[in-house]
Amino acid sequence: MVLSHTSSINDKNGYFDLDVINPSKSDQYASSYSPNEPGTTYDYCNLNFNMVGAVIERLSGQRFDQYIKEHILDPLQLYAGYCVDSLDQNKFVTLYEYDPAKHDFFPQPSAYNPRSLEIKNYTLGHSTPIFSPTGGMKISAVDLAKYMGMHMNYGTGLNGKQIIKKRNSKIMQTPITAEEGYGLALRSINTLIPNKVLIGHTGSAYGLYSAMFFDPKEKFGIVVITNGCRIPENVDFNPLLKDCIQLIYKEMIQQ
């Protein structure tokens, strides 16, 4: 339920502090729970993934970013990570976000704020949101494409390393909520390319917008990462990303 956004938990009180759902820590905790019975309705919730990160720490006894590096990134030979301090800052691109009030774009350096102080006072299973399991991965388009290849091949990376059992990978890609098309942290969508159902996810933060979608049957996928764009309000899917995906697909089939 947590991975499919049907947990009945919401982001009303934020999602970077797990105390928002703790009755002994917050007098507003009740409003972080929706009135609907768990498992009955879909409500996208970032807090769900930060909770999963905390669960991973409690079960493994290992810090979230280090667990991901050891069990996912290193086996797939990817240069990426959730801990900014462990990455080469010379590889970071400047992110720009549009300010509608000033009709201009401004750099967002806070996307790369160091975590040294928080790590110094880190508590496993509680401090987890500082790494933002909900979307804090720093990764290039090339390495994201390699990661996508693992899902496209049902748990086996392009280097032949299996990190998810095929059966479990297929479960992740199977929609639980029919209307929204969400499985376990992966979404099925049929509006990007005509007559194609693609599986993946989008991302947005600090002016960055991204999309990773693939077809596990026909074995093709597309990754787009951009920033500094102006996105219309109240749209279901970033139109710029949709246009990019369609253009890339047209180039693919022409070749």
N, C-alpha and C positions, 0 to 999 in steps of 0.2 A: 504493500500500500504506500509506503514511504517513497519507493523508487518510481511508482507510477502516478504520484501526486493525488492519491485517493485516501490519504491518511486522516483527513479532516483537520489537519494542522495548517495554519496560515501564517503569513508574514506581517500581520497587522502591527506587531510590536517589534518588527525588525528580525534579522536573522544572523547577525554577527555576535550574538550572545545567547548561549543556550539557557541562561537563567530566565529568559522570557517565558518559558513553559514550565518553570519550576515553582510550585506553590509556596515553597519555603523561601524563595528569593524574590518573587515579584507579586505585588498585589493586583497586577493586571494580567496575570497568567491566563485566566479563563478566556479572555478575548483572543488569545492565540489559538484557541480551539473552536472550530466551526460547529454549528448546531447539528450538522448532518452526521449520520452514523458513519463511522470509518468504513471505507470500502464501497460506499454508495455513490459518491460524487467526485468529480475531478476539480481540483483547484491547484494550479501551479504554485509551488511553494519552495523557495530557495532554502528555507530552514531544514527541509527534509534531508538535503544532501550534506549540510553541515552536521546534522545528527548522525548520518551514516558514517561520516569521517570520524566522529567521536566513538561510535560503536567499533569501528575498525581498530582504533587505538586501544580500547578496553579489552578487546579479544586478543589482539596481537602483542600488546605491551610495547608497541613501537610507535614512534611519532608518525603522524599521517604522511607528511611529505617524504619521509624516509621509507615508509612502507611502499608507497606508490613507486618510488625510484627503484627499490629492490625487486618488486614483484611485477612491475609493468614496464617502466621506462628502460631499465637496463636490459631485461630479456629481449625487448623489441629493438634495442640499440637506438634509442631516441635521445636527442639532446633537448631536455625540457625539465620542468619542475614547478613545484608549488612554492618553494622557498627562494625568494628573490636573492637572498644573501649568498646562495650557493651557485648562482649563475653568472656568466660573464656579462657585465653591464655594457660592454662595447657592442654586444649583439642586440641590445634593446633598441627598438624603433620609437621615435617620438610619436605619441598619440595626440590627436587633436579632436576636440569636441566642439560642436556648434552651440553657440549661445544665442538663442532666438531674441533675447532682449537687446543685444548689441549687434545682431546680424553679422557675426564674425566667428572665426574659429580660434580656439585657444589651446595651447599645449596642456597636457594633463600629466605632470611628472609624478603625481601621487600614486599612479598605477604601479610604480616601482619603489614604493616606500620600503626601507629596510625593516626587517622583523627581529633584529638582534635583541632589542630590549624585551619584547614579548617572549622570545625564545628563552631568554635568561630566567624568566619567571613562569615557565611553561608547566601546565598541569595536564598530564595525559587524560584524554576523555572529557576534557572541559574547555581547554584553551584552543581546541581544534579550529574554530572559525577564523582564527587569524590567518590561516593558510587558504581560506575560502574554498573548501572542497566543492562548493556550489558553482565555481567558475574561475578559480584563481590560477589555473594552469598557464604558465608562460611557455609558448611553443611556437615554432615557425610553421609556415604553411607546408613545407616539405615534410617535416616530421609529423605534422597532423595528418597528412595524407598517408604516411606509413602506418600511423595508428588506425586510421580508417580502414586500411587494408586488412588489419587484423579482424575487425568486425565483419568486413565484407567476406572474409574467408572463414567465418564462424569460429573465431577464437584463436586462429593461427596466423602469426605475423608473416610479412613478406619474406622474412629471413628463415621461415620454417619453424619458429619457436611457438609452441602452443601455450597460451596463458589462461585460456578459458575453455572448458569442455564444450564440444560442439553442441551438445544438447542444451546446455545452459545458455550458450550464445544465441541459439534460436529462440529460447524463452524470452531473452532480453528484447528481441526484435519483434515479438508477437504482441500486437495491441491488446491492452486490457480494457481501455476505454474506447469504444467504437467511434464515437464522434470526434474525439481529439486525436485518436490514433496513437496514444502513448503506451509503450510497453514498459520495460524497466530502464528508465533514463534514456531511452531512444524513442523517436517519434516517426511514424509513417505518414507520408504526405503525398497527395496525388495532384497537387496544383502547380508544381514547379516545372515539370516537363509533361506535355500532353501524352496521355496513355501510359504513363510510367508511375509506379509507386516507389518512392525513394525512402530510405531509412536514414535517420541521423539526428542532428540537433543544431540549434543556432546559439549564438552567444552575443552579448553586448555589455560593455562596461568602459567607462572613461573615454567615450567616443569611438571605441572599437566595435565593429560589427563583424560577425563571422558566421559561416555555415559549413557544415560537413554532412553531405548526403551521398548515399551509395545504393546500388542495386546488387544484392548478393547473388542473384540468379544470373544476370547478364555480366556480372563482374566488372562494373565500372563505377567510379565515384568522382565526386567533385568537391574541392575545398576552396572556399573564398574567404579571405581576411582583408578588411579595409577599415579605414577610419577617416575622420574629418568630413563626414557626409551629413546632410540635413535630411532627417527622416520625418515624413508626415505623421501627425498624431492619429491615434486610433486605427492603426493598420495591423492586420493579423500577421503579416510577414513582411519583412524589410523589402521594399520593391527594388532597391538597388541590388541586393543579393540575388533576388529572383531573376532580374535581368542578366546578371553576370553568369548565373548558373545556366540559363537558357542559351546564352551566347557561346559558352564553353562547350555545351552539349552539341550545338550545331557544328562547331569546329571539329569536334570528335567524330561525328558521323560522316562528315565530308572527307575526313582523312581515311 
